[in-house]
Amino acid sequence: MRWFGFGFNAFGQIHVGEKLIKGECSDAAEEVKVFSPAELDCCSCCRVKTGCHIRASWSRRAYLHLDGDSCVCLCGVSVKDSRGCQDASVSESHLTLAFSDRIESWDLQKEEKTPSWSMGITTESSGPSLNLPLVPGGYIATKPPFYRSLSPHLKAKSLALSAEHAVLLSASGAVYTWGLGSHGQLGHGGLTPEEEPRAVEALWGMPMSCVATGGWHSVCISDGGDLYVWGWNESGQLGLPSRGLRKALQQQRSQQAGATCQDARTSPAEESQEGEKNEEVFISIQAFPALLDITPSCEIRTVSCGSRHTAAVTTTGDLYTWGWGDYGQLGHQTLISSDEPQRVEFFSEQHMRVVDVVCGAWNTFAAVVKEEVA
Amino acid sequence: MAMLWSRISAALPLNEEQFPLQFNDKVESSVLETLKRSRHQLYSNTTSASRMLNAQIILDFSWEKLNTGTWRHVDKEWRRVYSYGCLFKVAALCREEPSADEVLQALKTCDMGLLMGAAIMDNILQVIVQILQSEVRESTKEEDESEHAQVKRIKIECPHVPVIKEELAVPRIKCPSLESFNTNYLLPLKPVILEGIIDHWPALNEHPWSIEYLRSVAGCRTVPVEVGTRYTDEEWSQTLLTVNGFIDRYILNKDEAAVGYLAQHQLFDQIPELKEDIRLPDYCCLGDGDEDDITVNAWFGPGGTVSPLHQDPQQNFLAQVIGSKYIRLYSPEDTDKLYPHQSQLLHNTSQVEVENPDTERFPEFAKAPYLECVLQPGEVLFIPVQHWHYIRSLELSFSVSFWWS
């Protein structure tokens, strides 16, 4: 299994260009915005071990090696205090490691000998395996108080956390959300916050198998492989028509054509060209889950979200992306955002089968295996 | 144009060492690294594309922070980071022989920093925006004369002025003493129109406010505009336009079906030149608060703008400078007949459309007593705290409101 990445690379999360190796400031746009999938630099563990997982934040990308002597590698260097860990997550400031008997959070901005926070855990042998940020009895939040309890009634199976909200998947396939809701990201039909986990009623009766959160949007996959989206669509991250996106693209085009920046000057002629689009319903906030059709129709296997984009892997090994694309995080070899799911052709052209996807805030990492020739 | 960069760099610190980048530890080291990178580029040789790229990274990251959580709770540090992003972007745009378009972009960037960011380096964005404005003025001097002919295209609006019933008219008083205003109106919380108290404003004398004047002082500045008939409508939204753009689209050439309103904006903090044309009403000193705590808002728009019936948590002096407005006032004692919205967001706003009430849904409304007036230029309406007020502009209008306690 190999990992490819595209999008934001100002910190060498995808690959380290020559300039960075020499210690010079990497200024070149091509090095900061990787818009065509590039294979990730390996760490020395990668060469030895068969598979690894990826964890990413805005500026960081960590490898999580779980077979044999498990460990976490950051910036190509194995984090020695991570040996034996069972799971890891990385934020802008901290690396959180889950061991069988404890959770530790290390402050990545300081070089200290001890974790800045830790707690002991007792895993019941019958309980679910560790699945950060879920831990026995609760979860680890992104800011203090770090440990927050969760009612056992929820039977939490997985949890997606964002700066503003949380989406929880229960063992029975029910979805609960809480946090701030001003962009519709809680899926209850309004904009009000929820202090406690509240079931997303619109999905009741449809078991879900996977949940993911972006900065202001939420996504989940049903057992049957359907994708449901809700929240903010300002950059098309929901895959629904986005007025803000169309306007921004229009402005970009007129800027490139050398027109002046005076926003009021759209001539009547231009406006009538948009006429057929006026019939289209634009969605800036989707407050209830909406089923997202991806054409050609397919079953979604897994999904991940960056702050303002979404990436989904189908059961047939294709990767679709949509949303904000300014840093190349959609992988379509452009820096254009899109409010329609589009396949990342790079992988199909290279006869690679995508099997997993993990998004950092402004980039996307895809795990591929070689396509079997029938 | 080469002059422009030398004027801007004169406003910047002499070298990298003297350029401050201090933040609390909410700003992560990776972000600080990016800021330092940009600072370094300011004083070294590199490509304009690279400067723009790094500035944009800072802007994009801090923009996400500004949109996380409620605006009130956004850490000031992130607003400062956003302002630094704007500063670096402006420097990148103006460094190498900027085109006229790039200068306008730089102006807009400064305004974004002033609107959404927090003051940095002795409010350097304000200093730079003045430099950029004078640059734009110099280069458009010749164009101005030819534009004059077009100004006459303002449609002469014949406002349908509602007839004010005498028994419902808001009382009027000319230049009352502090004491009589306090005794007769402030303490008993009674609305009144104060006449003669803003006669001395430069906005009504030496610098009479008009569309041409506003264009010349602030034409290329970016301001927030509310689009839509009223803020309770589904179609209501906010956008950013230059003052020129707003005037062209929503005041002149009104093919535009939608109403645009430069409303509730602290324009005078953004454009100090306009602040010099107005004065704080003396009567504000009768309150408990500090002069610095007084919020001054601009309200500029065409005829037909509507502020739905609502109440505010502070005392209000509404000063009319250009044009006229129809205003109706209801006492907080009659709140039970005004059907406020239930939601937290709109609980200070009535559900009733004052000039077209749905008598079936809101039967009690007709029984609520009120006062009304047409506020003319030179007049100031005192709206006591929590007094419900409904406002419709009858023609092109510019009002200044003072919220004080």
Interface residues (C-beta under 8 A of the other chain):
Chain A: A10 F11 C25 D27 A28 A29 V32 K33 W58 S59 R60 E92 S93 L108 Q109 A163 E164 L180 S182 L191 T192 G215 W216 Q255 G258 T260 C261 Q262 D263 A264 R265 P268 S307 R308 D326 A361 W362
Chain B: D25 E28 S29 S30 V31 T34 R37 H40 Q41 T46 T47 A49 S50 L53 N54 I57 D60 F61 E64 N67 T68 G69 T70 A100 D101 L104 Q105 K108 L241 T242 N244 G245 F246 D248 R249 D255 Q344 L345
